[in-house]
Amino acid sequence: MPQRHASHNRKTTETDIQVSLSLDGSGTAHVATGIGFFDHMLQLLAHHGQLDLEVTAQGDLHVDQHHTVEDVGIGLGQAVKKALGDKEGIQRYGHFTLPMDETLCTVAVDMGGRYAFGFRAEFPSEKIGEFDTELVEEFCRAFASNALCNLHVLVHYGRNSHHISEAIFKTMARAIRMAVEFDSRASGIPSTKGILSE
């Protein structure tokens, strides 16, 4: 079966982003965004999603981290959308509940070609090191709106912002991995409409 891979480049006055991925990878990540904690989260996403992922980003970090994180989310979403093609044979739906120490997180995804986003997570602190915790939501929203998927994130409880963020990225990875895997019991487009598109 051919490897499903895609790239997306995005250059604006604020950022210059290159994203390349394979949905059928082994979890290898080469990531350099200039934001250490965000690099760590992307490495978790690749490892637990079994994505081969390359991300390079140059952004206006002298302003803040928002544009870089959001634009990487846009690029990753676009790359996933391209790599899925017509989505023939995929599971389409994925969900996972994952414990991360004292934190418990559930993520559900539908790669059905329509954007919807829900995010319920409270971070005890505004920053993890130099990383703004509100950017976790911005990344997830940017990804979902560009991958054209339903993405729902629910942190049931947690008291450590690092653990909460890590739980979200790991759980999201597992849910996406489930959704994009091939369904051995079905063939064709996983919709009674016969098409999954925007």
PyMOL commands that place a pseudoatom at each C-alpha (Angstrom):
pseudoatom trace, name=CA, resn=MET, resi=1, chain=A, elem=C, hetatm=0, pos=[0.000, 0.000, 0.000]
pseudoatom trace, name=CA, resn=PRO, resi=2, chain=A, elem=C, hetatm=0, pos=[1.465, 3.395, -0.952]
pseudoatom trace, name=CA, resn=GLN, resi=3, chain=A, elem=C, hetatm=0, pos=[2.630, 5.748, 1.740]
pseudoatom trace, name=CA, resn=ARG, resi=4, chain=A, elem=C, hetatm=0, pos=[0.293, 8.653, 2.369]
pseudoatom trace, name=CA, resn=HIS, resi=5, chain=A, elem=C, hetatm=0, pos=[2.469, 11.714, 2.659]
pseudoatom trace, name=CA, resn=ALA, resi=6, chain=A, elem=C, hetatm=0, pos=[2.133, 15.424, 1.973]
pseudoatom trace, name=CA, resn=SER, resi=7, chain=A, elem=C, hetatm=0, pos=[3.854, 18.738, 2.532]
pseudoatom trace, name=CA, resn=HIS, resi=8, chain=A, elem=C, hetatm=0, pos=[2.624, 22.255, 3.081]
pseudoatom trace, name=CA, resn=ASN, resi=9, chain=A, elem=C, hetatm=0, pos=[4.584, 25.489, 2.993]
pseudoatom trace, name=CA, resn=ARG, resi=10, chain=A, elem=C, hetatm=0, pos=[3.216, 28.763, 4.315]
pseudoatom trace, name=CA, resn=LYS, resi=11, chain=A, elem=C, hetatm=0, pos=[5.054, 32.074, 4.152]
pseudoatom trace, name=CA, resn=THR, resi=12, chain=A, elem=C, hetatm=0, pos=[3.636, 35.340, 5.433]
pseudoatom trace, name=CA, resn=THR, resi=13, chain=A, elem=C, hetatm=0, pos=[5.056, 38.553, 6.816]
pseudoatom trace, name=CA, resn=GLU, resi=14, chain=A, elem=C, hetatm=0, pos=[4.852, 36.898, 10.242]
pseudoatom trace, name=CA, resn=THR, resi=15, chain=A, elem=C, hetatm=0, pos=[6.075, 33.336, 9.681]
pseudoatom trace, name=CA, resn=ASP, resi=16, chain=A, elem=C, hetatm=0, pos=[7.781, 30.957, 7.275]
pseudoatom trace, name=CA, resn=ILE, resi=17, chain=A, elem=C, hetatm=0, pos=[6.547, 27.405, 7.901]
pseudoatom trace, name=CA, resn=GLN, resi=18, chain=A, elem=C, hetatm=0, pos=[7.417, 24.086, 6.230]
pseudoatom trace, name=CA, resn=VAL, resi=19, chain=A, elem=C, hetatm=0, pos=[5.552, 20.941, 7.230]
pseudoatom trace, name=CA, resn=SER, resi=20, chain=A, elem=C, hetatm=0, pos=[6.063, 17.458, 5.793]
pseudoatom trace, name=CA, resn=LEU, resi=21, chain=A, elem=C, hetatm=0, pos=[4.440, 14.293, 7.091]
pseudoatom trace, name=CA, resn=SER, resi=22, chain=A, elem=C, hetatm=0, pos=[3.652, 10.664, 6.432]
pseudoatom trace, name=CA, resn=LEU, resi=23, chain=A, elem=C, hetatm=0, pos=[0.492, 9.222, 7.966]
pseudoatom trace, name=CA, resn=ASP, resi=24, chain=A, elem=C, hetatm=0, pos=[1.995, 5.735, 7.763]
pseudoatom trace, name=CA, resn=GLY, resi=25, chain=A, elem=C, hetatm=0, pos=[5.230, 6.455, 9.545]
pseudoatom trace, name=CA, resn=SER, resi=26, chain=A, elem=C, hetatm=0, pos=[7.046, 5.180, 12.593]
pseudoatom trace, name=CA, resn=GLY, resi=27, chain=A, elem=C, hetatm=0, pos=[6.811, 8.256, 14.816]
pseudoatom trace, name=CA, resn=THR, resi=28, chain=A, elem=C, hetatm=0, pos=[10.017, 9.965, 13.717]
pseudoatom trace, name=CA, resn=ALA, resi=29, chain=A, elem=C, hetatm=0, pos=[10.059, 13.720, 14.273]
pseudoatom trace, name=CA, resn=HIS, resi=30, chain=A, elem=C, hetatm=0, pos=[12.444, 16.461, 13.170]
pseudoatom trace, name=CA, resn=VAL, resi=31, chain=A, elem=C, hetatm=0, pos=[11.024, 19.647, 14.589]
pseudoatom trace, name=CA, resn=ALA, resi=32, chain=A, elem=C, hetatm=0, pos=[12.481, 23.139, 14.938]
pseudoatom trace, name=CA, resn=THR, resi=33, chain=A, elem=C, hetatm=0, pos=[10.086, 25.997, 15.670]
pseudoatom trace, name=CA, resn=GLY, resi=34, chain=A, elem=C, hetatm=0, pos=[12.231, 28.111, 17.965]
pseudoatom trace, name=CA, resn=ILE, resi=35, chain=A, elem=C, hetatm=0, pos=[9.845, 27.285, 20.837]
pseudoatom trace, name=CA, resn=GLY, resi=36, chain=A, elem=C, hetatm=0, pos=[11.285, 24.489, 22.955]
pseudoatom trace, name=CA, resn=PHE, resi=37, chain=A, elem=C, hetatm=0, pos=[8.112, 23.378, 24.721]
pseudoatom trace, name=CA, resn=PHE, resi=38, chain=A, elem=C, hetatm=0, pos=[6.119, 23.422, 21.474]
pseudoatom trace, name=CA, resn=ASP, resi=39, chain=A, elem=C, hetatm=0, pos=[8.798, 21.292, 19.789]
pseudoatom trace, name=CA, resn=HIS, resi=40, chain=A, elem=C, hetatm=0, pos=[8.377, 18.789, 22.615]
pseudoatom trace, name=CA, resn=MET, resi=41, chain=A, elem=C, hetatm=0, pos=[4.595, 18.679, 22.084]
pseudoatom trace, name=CA, resn=LEU, resi=42, chain=A, elem=C, hetatm=0, pos=[4.994, 18.142, 18.330]
pseudoatom trace, name=CA, resn=GLN, resi=43, chain=A, elem=C, hetatm=0, pos=[7.434, 15.313, 18.979]
pseudoatom trace, name=CA, resn=LEU, resi=44, chain=A, elem=C, hetatm=0, pos=[4.816, 13.690, 21.227]
pseudoatom trace, name=CA, resn=LEU, resi=45, chain=A, elem=C, hetatm=0, pos=[2.188, 14.144, 18.516]
pseudoatom trace, name=CA, resn=ALA, resi=46, chain=A, elem=C, hetatm=0, pos=[4.399, 12.396, 15.959]
pseudoatom trace, name=CA, resn=HIS, resi=47, chain=A, elem=C, hetatm=0, pos=[5.460, 9.568, 18.261]
pseudoatom trace, name=CA, resn=HIS, resi=48, chain=A, elem=C, hetatm=0, pos=[2.020, 8.664, 19.581]
pseudoatom trace, name=CA, resn=GLY, resi=49, chain=A, elem=C, hetatm=0, pos=[0.331, 9.250, 16.225]
pseudoatom trace, name=CA, resn=GLN, resi=50, chain=A, elem=C, hetatm=0, pos=[2.953, 7.179, 14.381]
pseudoatom trace, name=CA, resn=LEU, resi=51, chain=A, elem=C, hetatm=0, pos=[3.495, 10.104, 12.035]
pseudoatom trace, name=CA, resn=ASP, resi=52, chain=A, elem=C, hetatm=0, pos=[6.804, 10.821, 10.374]
pseudoatom trace, name=CA, resn=LEU, resi=53, chain=A, elem=C, hetatm=0, pos=[6.878, 14.579, 10.833]
pseudoatom trace, name=CA, resn=GLU, resi=54, chain=A, elem=C, hetatm=0, pos=[9.220, 17.361, 9.791]
pseudoatom trace, name=CA, resn=VAL, resi=55, chain=A, elem=C, hetatm=0, pos=[8.503, 20.922, 10.836]
pseudoatom trace, name=CA, resn=THR, resi=56, chain=A, elem=C, hetatm=0, pos=[10.658, 23.989, 10.438]
pseudoatom trace, name=CA, resn=ALA, resi=57, chain=A, elem=C, hetatm=0, pos=[9.368, 27.385, 11.424]
pseudoatom trace, name=CA, resn=GLN, resi=58, chain=A, elem=C, hetatm=0, pos=[10.765, 30.869, 11.513]
pseudoatom trace, name=CA, resn=GLY, resi=59, chain=A, elem=C, hetatm=0, pos=[8.391, 33.270, 13.162]
pseudoatom trace, name=CA, resn=ASP, resi=60, chain=A, elem=C, hetatm=0, pos=[8.192, 36.703, 14.743]
pseudoatom trace, name=CA, resn=LEU, resi=61, chain=A, elem=C, hetatm=0, pos=[9.054, 35.401, 18.191]
pseudoatom trace, name=CA, resn=HIS, resi=62, chain=A, elem=C, hetatm=0, pos=[10.187, 38.893, 19.159]
pseudoatom trace, name=CA, resn=VAL, resi=63, chain=A, elem=C, hetatm=0, pos=[6.461, 39.753, 19.116]
pseudoatom trace, name=CA, resn=ASP, resi=64, chain=A, elem=C, hetatm=0, pos=[5.194, 36.561, 20.770]
pseudoatom trace, name=CA, resn=GLN, resi=65, chain=A, elem=C, hetatm=0, pos=[4.691, 32.859, 20.032]
pseudoatom trace, name=CA, resn=HIS, resi=66, chain=A, elem=C, hetatm=0, pos=[1.107, 33.074, 18.776]
pseudoatom trace, name=CA, resn=HIS, resi=67, chain=A, elem=C, hetatm=0, pos=[1.715, 33.410, 15.034]
pseudoatom trace, name=CA, resn=THR, resi=68, chain=A, elem=C, hetatm=0, pos=[4.257, 30.588, 14.953]
pseudoatom trace, name=CA, resn=VAL, resi=69, chain=A, elem=C, hetatm=0, pos=[2.120, 28.111, 16.887]
pseudoatom trace, name=CA, resn=GLU, resi=70, chain=A, elem=C, hetatm=0, pos=[-1.048, 28.938, 14.954]
pseudoatom trace, name=CA, resn=ASP, resi=71, chain=A, elem=C, hetatm=0, pos=[0.652, 28.768, 11.561]
pseudoatom trace, name=CA, resn=VAL, resi=72, chain=A, elem=C, hetatm=0, pos=[2.240, 25.409, 12.346]
pseudoatom trace, name=CA, resn=GLY, resi=73, chain=A, elem=C, hetatm=0, pos=[-1.262, 24.209, 13.210]
pseudoatom trace, name=CA, resn=ILE, resi=74, chain=A, elem=C, hetatm=0, pos=[-2.496, 25.502, 9.858]
pseudoatom trace, name=CA, resn=GLY, resi=75, chain=A, elem=C, hetatm=0, pos=[0.349, 23.789, 8.010]
pseudoatom trace, name=CA, resn=LEU, resi=76, chain=A, elem=C, hetatm=0, pos=[-0.112, 20.487, 9.813]
pseudoatom trace, name=CA, resn=GLY, resi=77, chain=A, elem=C, hetatm=0, pos=[-3.844, 20.510, 9.185]
pseudoatom trace, name=CA, resn=GLN, resi=78, chain=A, elem=C, hetatm=0, pos=[-3.354, 21.222, 5.491]
pseudoatom trace, name=CA, resn=ALA, resi=79, chain=A, elem=C, hetatm=0, pos=[-0.762, 18.453, 5.206]
pseudoatom trace, name=CA, resn=VAL, resi=80, chain=A, elem=C, hetatm=0, pos=[-3.043, 15.898, 6.866]
pseudoatom trace, name=CA, resn=LYS, resi=81, chain=A, elem=C, hetatm=0, pos=[-5.904, 16.903, 4.587]
pseudoatom trace, name=CA, resn=LYS, resi=82, chain=A, elem=C, hetatm=0, pos=[-3.716, 16.467, 1.498]
pseudoatom trace, name=CA, resn=ALA, resi=83, chain=A, elem=C, hetatm=0, pos=[-2.271, 13.150, 2.699]
pseudoatom trace, name=CA, resn=LEU, resi=84, chain=A, elem=C, hetatm=0, pos=[-5.740, 11.691, 3.272]
pseudoatom trace, name=CA, resn=GLY, resi=85, chain=A, elem=C, hetatm=0, pos=[-6.823, 12.358, -0.301]
pseudoatom trace, name=CA, resn=ASP, resi=86, chain=A, elem=C, hetatm=0, pos=[-10.371, 11.089, -0.883]
pseudoatom trace, name=CA, resn=LYS, resi=87, chain=A, elem=C, hetatm=0, pos=[-10.230, 9.192, 2.445]
pseudoatom trace, name=CA, resn=GLU, resi=88, chain=A, elem=C, hetatm=0, pos=[-11.137, 5.883, 0.869]
pseudoatom trace, name=CA, resn=GLY, resi=89, chain=A, elem=C, hetatm=0, pos=[-10.886, 2.978, 3.304]
pseudoatom trace, name=CA, resn=ILE, resi=90, chain=A, elem=C, hetatm=0, pos=[-10.061, 4.943, 6.456]
pseudoatom trace, name=CA, resn=GLN, resi=91, chain=A, elem=C, hetatm=0, pos=[-11.722, 4.462, 9.828]
pseudoatom trace, name=CA, resn=ARG, resi=92, chain=A, elem=C, hetatm=0, pos=[-12.774, 8.149, 9.717]
pseudoatom trace, name=CA, resn=TYR, resi=93, chain=A, elem=C, hetatm=0, pos=[-13.551, 8.326, 13.442]
pseudoatom trace, name=CA, resn=GLY, resi=94, chain=A, elem=C, hetatm=0, pos=[-11.077, 8.171, 16.279]
pseudoatom trace, name=CA, resn=HIS, resi=95, chain=A, elem=C, hetatm=0, pos=[-11.266, 8.647, 20.025]
pseudoatom trace, name=CA, resn=PHE, resi=96, chain=A, elem=C, hetatm=0, pos=[-8.989, 8.055, 22.948]
pseudoatom trace, name=CA, resn=THR, resi=97, chain=A, elem=C, hetatm=0, pos=[-8.927, 8.622, 26.685]
pseudoatom trace, name=CA, resn=LEU, resi=98, chain=A, elem=C, hetatm=0, pos=[-5.481, 8.912, 28.189]
pseudoatom trace, name=CA, resn=PRO, resi=99, chain=A, elem=C, hetatm=0, pos=[-4.119, 9.365, 31.713]
pseudoatom trace, name=CA, resn=MET, resi=100, chain=A, elem=C, hetatm=0, pos=[-1.068, 11.556, 32.211]
pseudoatom trace, name=CA, resn=ASP, resi=101, chain=A, elem=C, hetatm=0, pos=[-0.214, 11.249, 35.893]
pseudoatom trace, name=CA, resn=GLU, resi=102, chain=A, elem=C, hetatm=0, pos=[-2.997, 13.150, 37.700]
pseudoatom trace, name=CA, resn=THR, resi=103, chain=A, elem=C, hetatm=0, pos=[-4.556, 14.382, 34.443]
pseudoatom trace, name=CA, resn=LEU, resi=104, chain=A, elem=C, hetatm=0, pos=[-7.229, 12.595, 32.395]
pseudoatom trace, name=CA, resn=CYS, resi=105, chain=A, elem=C, hetatm=0, pos=[-8.013, 13.665, 28.837]
pseudoatom trace, name=CA, resn=THR, resi=106, chain=A, elem=C, hetatm=0, pos=[-10.383, 12.508, 26.086]
pseudoatom trace, name=CA, resn=VAL, resi=107, chain=A, elem=C, hetatm=0, pos=[-10.138, 13.512, 22.416]
pseudoatom trace, name=CA, resn=ALA, resi=108, chain=A, elem=C, hetatm=0, pos=[-12.586, 12.550, 19.669]
pseudoatom trace, name=CA, resn=VAL, resi=109, chain=A, elem=C, hetatm=0, pos=[-12.110, 13.262, 15.961]
pseudoatom trace, name=CA, resn=ASP, resi=110, chain=A, elem=C, hetatm=0, pos=[-14.097, 12.833, 12.745]
pseudoatom trace, name=CA, resn=MET, resi=111, chain=A, elem=C, hetatm=0, pos=[-12.100, 13.198, 9.533]
pseudoatom trace, name=CA, resn=GLY, resi=112, chain=A, elem=C, hetatm=0, pos=[-15.349, 13.703, 7.645]
pseudoatom trace, name=CA, resn=GLY, resi=113, chain=A, elem=C, hetatm=0, pos=[-14.483, 16.904, 5.782]
pseudoatom trace, name=CA, resn=ARG, resi=114, chain=A, elem=C, hetatm=0, pos=[-16.342, 19.358, 7.994]
pseudoatom trace, name=CA, resn=TYR, resi=115, chain=A, elem=C, hetatm=0, pos=[-14.871, 21.658, 10.610]
pseudoatom trace, name=CA, resn=ALA, resi=116, chain=A, elem=C, hetatm=0, pos=[-16.175, 21.716, 14.167]
pseudoatom trace, name=CA, resn=PHE, resi=117, chain=A, elem=C, hetatm=0, pos=[-14.170, 22.341, 17.307]
pseudoatom trace, name=CA, resn=GLY, resi=118, chain=A, elem=C, hetatm=0, pos=[-14.769, 21.921, 21.010]
pseudoatom trace, name=CA, resn=PHE, resi=119, chain=A, elem=C, hetatm=0, pos=[-12.167, 22.556, 23.686]
pseudoatom trace, name=CA, resn=ARG, resi=120, chain=A, elem=C, hetatm=0, pos=[-12.687, 22.202, 27.418]
pseudoatom trace, name=CA, resn=ALA, resi=121, chain=A, elem=C, hetatm=0, pos=[-9.469, 22.461, 29.375]
pseudoatom trace, name=CA, resn=GLU, resi=122, chain=A, elem=C, hetatm=0, pos=[-8.416, 24.647, 32.249]
pseudoatom trace, name=CA, resn=PHE, resi=123, chain=A, elem=C, hetatm=0, pos=[-4.737, 25.369, 32.819]
pseudoatom trace, name=CA, resn=PRO, resi=124, chain=A, elem=C, hetatm=0, pos=[-3.688, 26.271, 36.374]
pseudoatom trace, name=CA, resn=SER, resi=125, chain=A, elem=C, hetatm=0, pos=[-0.947, 28.560, 35.043]
pseudoatom trace, name=CA, resn=GLU, resi=126, chain=A, elem=C, hetatm=0, pos=[-0.754, 31.000, 32.136]
pseudoatom trace, name=CA, resn=LYS, resi=127, chain=A, elem=C, hetatm=0, pos=[2.709, 29.810, 31.124]
pseudoatom trace, name=CA, resn=ILE, resi=128, chain=A, elem=C, hetatm=0, pos=[4.768, 26.630, 30.985]
pseudoatom trace, name=CA, resn=GLY, resi=129, chain=A, elem=C, hetatm=0, pos=[8.255, 28.091, 31.056]
pseudoatom trace, name=CA, resn=GLU, resi=130, chain=A, elem=C, hetatm=0, pos=[8.025, 30.713, 28.308]
pseudoatom trace, name=CA, resn=PHE, resi=131, chain=A, elem=C, hetatm=0, pos=[5.129, 28.987, 26.512]
pseudoatom trace, name=CA, resn=ASP, resi=132, chain=A, elem=C, hetatm=0, pos=[1.648, 30.536, 26.750]
pseudoatom trace, name=CA, resn=THR, resi=133, chain=A, elem=C, hetatm=0, pos=[-0.794, 27.792, 27.721]
pseudoatom trace, name=CA, resn=GLU, resi=134, chain=A, elem=C, hetatm=0, pos=[-3.646, 29.418, 25.763]
pseudoatom trace, name=CA, resn=LEU, resi=135, chain=A, elem=C, hetatm=0, pos=[-1.735, 28.526, 22.588]
pseudoatom trace, name=CA, resn=VAL, resi=136, chain=A, elem=C, hetatm=0, pos=[-2.585, 24.833, 23.033]
pseudoatom trace, name=CA, resn=GLU, resi=137, chain=A, elem=C, hetatm=0, pos=[-6.176, 25.673, 22.131]
pseudoatom trace, name=CA, resn=GLU, resi=138, chain=A, elem=C, hetatm=0, pos=[-5.079, 27.926, 19.267]
pseudoatom trace, name=CA, resn=PHE, resi=139, chain=A, elem=C, hetatm=0, pos=[-2.962, 25.146, 17.776]
pseudoatom trace, name=CA, resn=CYS, resi=140, chain=A, elem=C, hetatm=0, pos=[-5.783, 22.614, 18.018]
pseudoatom trace, name=CA, resn=ARG, resi=141, chain=A, elem=C, hetatm=0, pos=[-8.278, 25.018, 16.451]
pseudoatom trace, name=CA, resn=ALA, resi=142, chain=A, elem=C, hetatm=0, pos=[-5.922, 25.889, 13.589]
pseudoatom trace, name=CA, resn=PHE, resi=143, chain=A, elem=C, hetatm=0, pos=[-5.277, 22.206, 12.928]
pseudoatom trace, name=CA, resn=ALA, resi=144, chain=A, elem=C, hetatm=0, pos=[-8.969, 21.248, 12.923]
pseudoatom trace, name=CA, resn=SER, resi=145, chain=A, elem=C, hetatm=0, pos=[-10.086, 24.138, 10.712]
pseudoatom trace, name=CA, resn=ASN, resi=146, chain=A, elem=C, hetatm=0, pos=[-7.462, 23.286, 8.097]
pseudoatom trace, name=CA, resn=ALA, resi=147, chain=A, elem=C, hetatm=0, pos=[-7.688, 19.496, 8.252]
pseudoatom trace, name=CA, resn=LEU, resi=148, chain=A, elem=C, hetatm=0, pos=[-11.460, 19.973, 7.956]
pseudoatom trace, name=CA, resn=CYS, resi=149, chain=A, elem=C, hetatm=0, pos=[-12.274, 17.665, 10.808]
pseudoatom trace, name=CA, resn=ASN, resi=150, chain=A, elem=C, hetatm=0, pos=[-14.385, 17.627, 13.929]
pseudoatom trace, name=CA, resn=LEU, resi=151, chain=A, elem=C, hetatm=0, pos=[-12.032, 17.839, 16.899]
pseudoatom trace, name=CA, resn=HIS, resi=152, chain=A, elem=C, hetatm=0, pos=[-13.270, 17.736, 20.474]
pseudoatom trace, name=CA, resn=VAL, resi=153, chain=A, elem=C, hetatm=0, pos=[-10.874, 17.991, 23.396]
pseudoatom trace, name=CA, resn=LEU, resi=154, chain=A, elem=C, hetatm=0, pos=[-11.999, 17.399, 26.967]
pseudoatom trace, name=CA, resn=VAL, resi=155, chain=A, elem=C, hetatm=0, pos=[-9.702, 17.463, 29.975]
pseudoatom trace, name=CA, resn=HIS, resi=156, chain=A, elem=C, hetatm=0, pos=[-11.705, 15.805, 32.732]
pseudoatom trace, name=CA, resn=TYR, resi=157, chain=A, elem=C, hetatm=0, pos=[-9.340, 16.969, 35.440]
pseudoatom trace, name=CA, resn=GLY, resi=158, chain=A, elem=C, hetatm=0, pos=[-5.720, 17.873, 36.076]
pseudoatom trace, name=CA, resn=ARG, resi=159, chain=A, elem=C, hetatm=0, pos=[-3.668, 20.228, 38.214]
pseudoatom trace, name=CA, resn=ASN, resi=160, chain=A, elem=C, hetatm=0, pos=[-0.341, 20.544, 36.397]
pseudoatom trace, name=CA, resn=SER, resi=161, chain=A, elem=C, hetatm=0, pos=[-0.236, 22.637, 33.235]
pseudoatom trace, name=CA, resn=HIS, resi=162, chain=A, elem=C, hetatm=0, pos=[2.627, 20.648, 31.718]
pseudoatom trace, name=CA, resn=HIS, resi=163, chain=A, elem=C, hetatm=0, pos=[0.777, 17.380, 32.261]
pseudoatom trace, name=CA, resn=ILE, resi=164, chain=A, elem=C, hetatm=0, pos=[-2.466, 18.827, 30.870]
pseudoatom trace, name=CA, resn=SER, resi=165, chain=A, elem=C, hetatm=0, pos=[-0.759, 20.036, 27.708]
pseudoatom trace, name=CA, resn=GLU, resi=166, chain=A, elem=C, hetatm=0, pos=[1.098, 16.764, 27.267]
pseudoatom trace, name=CA, resn=ALA, resi=167, chain=A, elem=C, hetatm=0, pos=[-2.102, 14.779, 27.783]
pseudoatom trace, name=CA, resn=ILE, resi=168, chain=A, elem=C, hetatm=0, pos=[-3.881, 16.818, 25.093]
pseudoatom trace, name=CA, resn=PHE, resi=169, chain=A, elem=C, hetatm=0, pos=[-1.174, 16.294, 22.482]
pseudoatom trace, name=CA, resn=LYS, resi=170, chain=A, elem=C, hetatm=0, pos=[-0.768, 12.581, 23.234]
pseudoatom trace, name=CA, resn=THR, resi=171, chain=A, elem=C, hetatm=0, pos=[-4.516, 11.938, 23.227]
pseudoatom trace, name=CA, resn=MET, resi=172, chain=A, elem=C, hetatm=0, pos=[-5.019, 13.941, 20.049]
pseudoatom trace, name=CA, resn=ALA, resi=173, chain=A, elem=C, hetatm=0, pos=[-2.272, 11.904, 18.414]
pseudoatom trace, name=CA, resn=ARG, resi=174, chain=A, elem=C, hetatm=0, pos=[-3.894, 8.608, 19.354]
pseudoatom trace, name=CA, resn=ALA, resi=175, chain=A, elem=C, hetatm=0, pos=[-7.333, 9.724, 18.171]
pseudoatom trace, name=CA, resn=ILE, resi=176, chain=A, elem=C, hetatm=0, pos=[-5.976, 10.930, 14.815]
pseudoatom trace, name=CA, resn=ARG, resi=177, chain=A, elem=C, hetatm=0, pos=[-3.999, 7.714, 14.427]
pseudoatom trace, name=CA, resn=MET, resi=178, chain=A, elem=C, hetatm=0, pos=[-7.176, 5.685, 14.896]
pseudoatom trace, name=CA, resn=ALA, resi=179, chain=A, elem=C, hetatm=0, pos=[-9.176, 7.850, 12.480]
pseudoatom trace, name=CA, resn=VAL, resi=180, chain=A, elem=C, hetatm=0, pos=[-6.680, 7.715, 9.606]
pseudoatom trace, name=CA, resn=GLU, resi=181, chain=A, elem=C, hetatm=0, pos=[-5.931, 3.990, 9.860]
pseudoatom trace, name=CA, resn=PHE, resi=182, chain=A, elem=C, hetatm=0, pos=[-7.451, 1.703, 7.245]
pseudoatom trace, name=CA, resn=ASP, resi=183, chain=A, elem=C, hetatm=0, pos=[-10.588, -0.248, 8.123]
pseudoatom trace, name=CA, resn=SER, resi=184, chain=A, elem=C, hetatm=0, pos=[-9.995, -3.938, 7.397]
pseudoatom trace, name=CA, resn=ARG, resi=185, chain=A, elem=C, hetatm=0, pos=[-13.746, -4.682, 7.396]
pseudoatom trace, name=CA, resn=ALA, resi=186, chain=A, elem=C, hetatm=0, pos=[-14.857, -1.957, 5.014]
pseudoatom trace, name=CA, resn=SER, resi=187, chain=A, elem=C, hetatm=0, pos=[-13.932, -0.546, 1.646]
pseudoatom trace, name=CA, resn=GLY, resi=188, chain=A, elem=C, hetatm=0, pos=[-14.680, 2.638, -0.227]
pseudoatom trace, name=CA, resn=ILE, resi=189, chain=A, elem=C, hetatm=0, pos=[-15.554, 6.020, 1.234]
pseudoatom trace, name=CA, resn=PRO, resi=190, chain=A, elem=C, hetatm=0, pos=[-16.705, 5.773, 4.879]
pseudoatom trace, name=CA, resn=SER, resi=191, chain=A, elem=C, hetatm=0, pos=[-19.943, 7.695, 4.328]
pseudoatom trace, name=CA, resn=THR, resi=192, chain=A, elem=C, hetatm=0, pos=[-23.402, 6.839, 3.035]
pseudoatom trace, name=CA, resn=LYS, resi=193, chain=A, elem=C, hetatm=0, pos=[-23.086, 9.956, 0.861]
pseudoatom trace, name=CA, resn=GLY, resi=194, chain=A, elem=C, hetatm=0, pos=[-20.270, 8.283, -1.056]
pseudoatom trace, name=CA, resn=ILE, resi=195, chain=A, elem=C, hetatm=0, pos=[-18.008, 11.319, -0.647]
pseudoatom trace, name=CA, resn=LEU, resi=196, chain=A, elem=C, hetatm=0, pos=[-16.095, 13.007, 2.136]
pseudoatom trace, name=CA, resn=SER, resi=197, chain=A, elem=C, hetatm=0, pos=[-15.030, 16.473, 1.155]
pseudoatom trace, name=CA, resn=GLU, resi=198, chain=A, elem=C, hetatm=0, pos=[-15.283, 20.093, 2.223]
for i in range(1, 198): cmd.bond("trace and resi %d" % i, "trace and resi %d" % (i + 1))
show_as sticks, trace
zoom trace
